[in-house]
Amino acid sequence: MEMSRREFIQAGIGTAAGIGSTLQGSAQSNDLSFLSISELSELIRARKISPVEITRTTLDRIEKLNPKLNAYITVTSDAAMKSAKEAEAEIQLKKWRGPLHGVPIAVKDLFDTAGVKTTAGSALFKDRVPTEDAEVIRKLKLAGAVLVGKTNMHEFAFGGTTLVTYFGSVHNPWKLDFIAGGSSGGSGAAVAAGLCFGALGSDTAGSIRNPAAYCGLVGLKPTYGLVSTRGVIPLSWSLDHVGPMTRTVADTAHLLQAIAGYDPQEITSVRMDVPNYAAALRGRPASIRVGVARDFFFEKLDPEVESAVNRALAVLEKLTGSVRDVEISARGQEDLRATVRAAEAYAYHAEYVAKSPELYQPETLGRIRTGATIDTVTYIRGRQQLDKTRRSIGEIFRTVDAIVTPTCPVNPPAIAEIGPDRNGSPDFMARNIQDTSPFNVYGWPTISVPCGFTASGIPIGLQISAPSGADSLVLQLAHAYEQATDWHKRRPPIG
């Protein structure tokens, strides 16, 4: 009989020296794979679970399930085991680094990793091996995390299906014939299926929150500038964000704690306070004023999404006692976002496109080339309007403390329904990021948390946002909602 997570922890099964035999049973191994980072960290620190054994278990699970999901491009088995042994030795000497010490983590394959391929999902970079780590990778290593691999992604992060990739389509662990979202689809599938305990993604128009919603995860786009993007292959430096994807809000807080902070070598990095995010979760949400942005964000909702979000709003009203409708000036910004994104993407890729266009997936090449038609005046005006919007949009928080919307107004389609353009139809592409992309312009911290399931078993996401710098408030409200529901406790049927 499979033990519950709580029973497993209370039993204190295994020791650093002798847990190997415990992990051999598939039920107990499966249960271990779905521990939260918080739970696993507690056991590792108490030396009831060895980083070596949990890393081996994770690598075994990747070997078993990744052929079905295609969530990983590169699995760093040897380096992961070496890191796990180092973590175990340090913990035995009581040199514990924090909640990520000895915990298997994955990263989207556009984060530079010294000595390990970083491909961005493209044939163009299929043999690219950086010599330095991205800043967030350096910070993860400093926190003692064990990097188990680089996850599959929509090529150069320019799309939302993770079907457009040189390394093959990513499949949703809840229903293998459905998309996992994108562009961080591999990270979403890996975390949801228990192939790591958390992952990093990037988000330019919703690329963390979208797969988080479709895969039943927590996905955070932090405040713009809070987390360094140095060493991350860019899509649009004005809109790019780096953030965590996990199975619980507390785990997201732990990952954010490790990667947040000012980077003097990164021009988009902003000096701001980095509080204790895990401690912020213990705050009481009763005083939080919640605003519901119905105009624009609730348009053309799938009926199942609408029902799930309305039920979630009823829970939030009980938790906070203050839920009211508000209006955000989101309409008409689609051209602004597209102009800035396309121009900046082309600026990065222009030389590669001129020399090796055949190495791009055709859908990606077509989207990148649209940036070549944007003249200097149009781009500068777009960038100026983006800055104006970021300065003025925060006025809405005079009357509320947080904004709630659906994460995605549509449910993910089956892969077979996508059609010849693997980005999806123009209508799907627009609606897929309708509710996420405005927040990349605003720069606010925005999180997606599970709030229900469709009748066919696909997860649905709720999106919570707060003013720039108020990442702890977003985490606090999301955690309160999570603890009042049980959506995050469900597991996909795979494995």
Solvent accessible surface area in square Angstrom, and as a share of the most:
residue,aa,sasa,rsa
1,M,235,1.05
2,E,74,0.33
3,M,45,0.20
4,S,53,0.34
5,R,58,0.21
6,R,175,0.64
7,E,92,0.41
8,F,1,0.00
9,I,30,0.15
10,Q,132,0.59
11,A,60,0.47
12,G,18,0.17
13,I,40,0.20
14,G,18,0.17
15,T,76,0.44
16,A,17,0.13
17,A,106,0.82
18,G,45,0.43
19,I,0,0.00
20,G,20,0.19
21,S,92,0.59
22,T,25,0.15
23,L,11,0.06
24,Q,143,0.63
25,G,36,0.35
26,S,91,0.59
27,A,43,0.33
28,Q,53,0.24
29,S,23,0.15
30,N,30,0.16
31,D,1,0.01
32,L,0,0.00
33,S,3,0.02
34,F,9,0.04
35,L,0,0.00
36,S,8,0.05
37,I,0,0.00
38,S,40,0.26
39,E,40,0.18
40,L,0,0.00
41,S,6,0.04
42,E,105,0.47
43,L,4,0.02
44,I,1,0.01
45,R,140,0.51
46,A,58,0.45
47,R,107,0.39
48,K,79,0.33
49,I,1,0.00
50,S,1,0.00
51,P,4,0.03
52,V,18,0.11
53,E,33,0.15
54,I,1,0.00
55,T,0,0.00
56,R,103,0.37
57,T,10,0.06
58,T,3,0.02
59,L,22,0.11
60,D,80,0.42
61,R,20,0.07
62,I,4,0.02
63,E,135,0.61
64,K,123,0.52
65,L,0,0.00
66,N,24,0.12
67,P,108,0.68
68,K,105,0.44
69,L,0,0.00
70,N,36,0.19
71,A,0,0.00
72,Y,7,0.03
73,I,32,0.16
74,T,26,0.15
75,V,56,0.32
76,T,13,0.07
77,S,46,0.30
78,D,128,0.67
79,A,54,0.42
80,A,0,0.00
81,M,32,0.14
82,K,132,0.56
83,S,39,0.25
84,A,0,0.00
85,K,118,0.50
86,E,93,0.42
87,A,4,0.03
88,E,33,0.15
89,A,50,0.39
90,E,40,0.18
91,I,8,0.04
92,Q,75,0.33
93,L,121,0.60
94,K,180,0.76
95,K,127,0.54
96,W,74,0.26
97,R,116,0.42
98,G,10,0.10
99,P,48,0.30
100,L,3,0.01
101,H,2,0.01
102,G,0,0.00
103,V,0,0.00
104,P,0,0.00
105,I,1,0.00
106,A,0,0.00
107,V,0,0.00
108,K,0,0.00
109,D,0,0.00
110,L,2,0.01
111,F,0,0.00
112,D,21,0.11
113,T,2,0.01
114,A,42,0.33
115,G,60,0.58
116,V,31,0.18
117,K,72,0.31
118,T,0,0.00
119,T,0,0.00
120,A,0,0.00
121,G,0,0.00
122,S,0,0.00
123,A,12,0.09
124,L,30,0.15
125,F,13,0.05
126,K,76,0.32
127,D,104,0.54
128,R,71,0.26
129,V,77,0.44
130,P,14,0.09
131,T,126,0.73
132,E,126,0.57
133,D,40,0.21
134,A,0,0.00
135,E,13,0.06
136,V,0,0.00
137,I,2,0.01
138,R,115,0.42
139,K,27,0.11
140,L,7,0.04
141,K,96,0.41
142,L,116,0.58
143,A,20,0.15
144,G,9,0.09
145,A,12,0.09
146,V,1,0.00
147,L,29,0.14
148,V,0,0.00
149,G,0,0.00
150,K,0,0.00
151,T,0,0.00
152,N,0,0.00
153,M,0,0.00
154,H,1,0.00
155,E,0,0.00
156,F,2,0.01
157,A,6,0.05
158,F,10,0.04
159,G,15,0.15
160,G,12,0.11
161,T,0,0.00
162,T,0,0.00
163,L,6,0.03
164,V,0,0.00
165,T,6,0.03
166,Y,98,0.37
167,F,55,0.23
168,G,31,0.30
169,S,35,0.23
170,V,0,0.00
171,H,54,0.24
172,N,0,0.00
173,P,1,0.01
174,W,29,0.10
175,K,64,0.27
176,L,69,0.34
177,D,86,0.45
178,F,35,0.14
179,I,0,0.00
180,A,0,0.00
181,G,0,0.00
182,G,3,0.03
183,S,0,0.00
184,S,0,0.00
185,G,0,0.00
186,G,0,0.00
187,S,0,0.00
188,G,0,0.00
189,A,0,0.00
190,A,0,0.00
191,V,0,0.00
192,A,3,0.03
193,A,0,0.00
194,G,2,0.02
195,L,0,0.00
196,C,0,0.00
197,F,3,0.01
198,G,0,0.00
199,A,0,0.00
200,L,0,0.00
201,G,0,0.00
202,S,8,0.05
203,D,0,0.00
204,T,5,0.03
205,A,12,0.09
206,G,1,0.01
207,S,10,0.07
208,I,0,0.00
209,R,0,0.00
210,N,1,0.00
211,P,0,0.00
212,A,0,0.00
213,A,3,0.03
214,Y,3,0.01
215,C,0,0.00
216,G,14,0.14
217,L,3,0.01
218,V,0,0.00
219,G,0,0.00
220,L,0,0.00
221,K,0,0.00
222,P,2,0.01
223,T,7,0.04
224,Y,35,0.13
225,G,9,0.09
226,L,2,0.01
227,V,8,0.05
228,S,2,0.01
229,T,26,0.15
230,R,67,0.25
231,G,28,0.27
232,V,19,0.11
233,I,10,0.05
234,P,33,0.21
235,L,8,0.04
236,S,0,0.00
237,W,98,0.34
238,S,0,0.00
239,L,1,0.00
240,D,18,0.09
241,H,7,0.03
242,V,2,0.01
243,G,0,0.00
244,P,0,0.00
245,M,0,0.00
246,T,0,0.00
247,R,24,0.09
248,T,14,0.08
249,V,0,0.00
250,A,23,0.18
251,D,1,0.01
252,T,0,0.00
253,A,0,0.00
254,H,30,0.13
255,L,0,0.00
256,L,0,0.00
257,Q,70,0.31
258,A,22,0.17
259,I,0,0.00
260,A,10,0.07
261,G,12,0.11
262,Y,84,0.32
263,D,3,0.02
264,P,102,0.64
265,Q,131,0.58
266,E,26,0.12
267,I,162,0.82
268,T,22,0.13
269,S,13,0.08
270,V,66,0.38
271,R,180,0.66
272,M,54,0.24
273,D,128,0.66
274,V,56,0.32
275,P,58,0.37
276,N,93,0.48
277,Y,2,0.01
278,A,30,0.23
279,A,32,0.25
280,A,26,0.20
281,L,15,0.08
282,R,188,0.69
283,G,34,0.33
284,R,200,0.73
285,P,22,0.14
286,A,65,0.51
287,S,96,0.62
288,I,9,0.05
289,R,91,0.33
290,V,0,0.00
291,G,0,0.00
292,V,1,0.00
293,A,0,0.00
294,R,95,0.35
295,D,64,0.33
296,F,11,0.05
297,F,0,0.00
298,F,30,0.12
299,E,69,0.31
300,K,144,0.61
301,L,22,0.11
302,D,38,0.20
303,P,99,0.63
304,E,65,0.29
305,V,1,0.01
306,E,79,0.35
307,S,53,0.34
308,A,0,0.00
309,V,0,0.00
310,N,66,0.34
311,R,128,0.47
312,A,2,0.01
313,L,12,0.06
314,A,52,0.40
315,V,39,0.22
316,L,0,0.00
317,E,90,0.40
318,K,179,0.76
319,L,49,0.24
320,T,7,0.04
321,G,64,0.62
322,S,38,0.25
323,V,39,0.23
324,R,116,0.42
325,D,83,0.43
326,V,14,0.08
327,E,140,0.63
328,I,9,0.05
329,S,81,0.52
330,A,0,0.00
331,R,127,0.46
332,G,61,0.59
333,Q,19,0.09
334,E,80,0.36
335,D,114,0.59
336,L,20,0.10
337,R,11,0.04
338,A,44,0.34
339,T,26,0.15
340,V,0,0.00
341,R,28,0.10
342,A,12,0.09
343,A,14,0.11
344,E,2,0.01
345,A,0,0.00
346,Y,61,0.23
347,A,65,0.50
348,Y,60,0.23
349,H,1,0.00
350,A,33,0.26
351,E,111,0.50
352,Y,78,0.30
353,V,11,0.07
354,A,84,0.65
355,K,150,0.64
356,S,24,0.16
357,P,38,0.24
358,E,130,0.58
359,L,63,0.31
360,Y,10,0.04
361,Q,28,0.13
362,P,98,0.62
363,E,24,0.11
364,T,2,0.01
365,L,24,0.12
366,G,40,0.38
367,R,61,0.22
368,I,0,0.00
369,R,114,0.41
370,T,74,0.43
371,G,4,0.04
372,A,55,0.42
373,T,116,0.67
374,I,41,0.21
375,D,81,0.42
376,T,96,0.56
377,V,81,0.47
378,T,58,0.34
379,Y,53,0.20
380,I,100,0.51
381,R,165,0.60
382,G,9,0.09
383,R,61,0.22
384,Q,103,0.46
385,Q,87,0.39
386,L,0,0.00
387,D,61,0.32
388,K,114,0.48
389,T,12,0.07
390,R,50,0.18
391,R,211,0.77
392,S,67,0.43
393,I,18,0.09
394,G,32,0.31
395,E,95,0.43
396,I,28,0.14
397,F,24,0.10
398,R,179,0.65
399,T,72,0.42
400,V,0,0.00
401,D,33,0.17
402,A,0,0.00
403,I,1,0.01
404,V,0,0.00
405,T,1,0.00
406,P,0,0.00
407,T,0,0.00
408,C,6,0.03
409,P,0,0.00
410,V,16,0.09
411,N,34,0.18
412,P,5,0.03
413,P,24,0.15
414,A,13,0.10
415,I,41,0.21
416,A,102,0.79
417,E,126,0.57
418,I,17,0.09
419,G,39,0.38
420,P,141,0.88
421,D,62,0.32
422,R,72,0.26
423,N,6,0.03
424,G,2,0.02
425,S,55,0.36
426,P,106,0.67
427,D,81,0.42
428,F,25,0.11
429,M,52,0.23
430,A,63,0.49
431,R,53,0.19
432,N,4,0.02
433,I,43,0.22
434,Q,25,0.11
435,D,0,0.00
436,T,0,0.00
437,S,1,0.00
438,P,0,0.00
439,F,1,0.00
440,N,1,0.00
441,V,0,0.00
442,Y,3,0.01
443,G,2,0.02
444,W,5,0.02
445,P,0,0.00
446,T,0,0.00
447,I,0,0.00
448,S,0,0.00
449,V,1,0.00
450,P,7,0.04
451,C,1,0.01
452,G,0,0.00
453,F,33,0.14
454,T,12,0.07
455,A,105,0.81
456,S,65,0.42
457,G,27,0.26
458,I,2,0.01
459,P,1,0.01
460,I,7,0.03
461,G,3,0.03
462,L,0,0.00
463,Q,1,0.00
464,I,0,0.00
465,S,1,0.01
466,A,0,0.00
467,P,40,0.25
468,S,68,0.44
469,G,43,0.41
470,A,22,0.17
471,D,2,0.01
472,S,28,0.18
473,L,41,0.20
474,V,0,0.00
475,L,0,0.00
476,Q,26,0.12
477,L,0,0.00
478,A,0,0.00
479,H,38,0.17
480,A,15,0.12
481,Y,2,0.01
482,E,6,0.03
483,Q,107,0.47
484,A,56,0.44
485,T,26,0.15
486,D,74,0.38
487,W,53,0.18
488,H,28,0.13
489,K,127,0.54
490,R,122,0.45
491,R,78,0.28
492,P,11,0.07
493,P,105,0.66
494,I,16,0.08
495,G,54,0.52
